[in-house]
Amino acid sequence: MSGMERPIRVEVDGEVFDVAARRDHPGQYDYEWTSGRNSGYGFFSTSSDGRPSTMADHEEAIWNFLSQVDPRRATSSRTH
């Protein structure tokens, strides 16, 4: 991951993601779903004002992603 900060590991609803900030792009993050079935699968997020994301922001982004992958999550209780 050149141009990326060292990733942090975040777990939401039993799923694990490595989250890495882009060095040259404040407020931009790559989320790699390390516990998912497909290697390298994940998503990208960015803040509109370039501010760094908090842990709560990362957890919310991951939960939203997981609820899109499995819509049943959106109707279940949220745990993180």
Protein Blocks (a to p, Z undefined) as FASTA:
>chain_A
ZZiacdddddeehiacdddddfklghiacdddfkbmbghiacddddfklpacdfklmmmm
mmmmmmmmmmmlmmmccdZZ
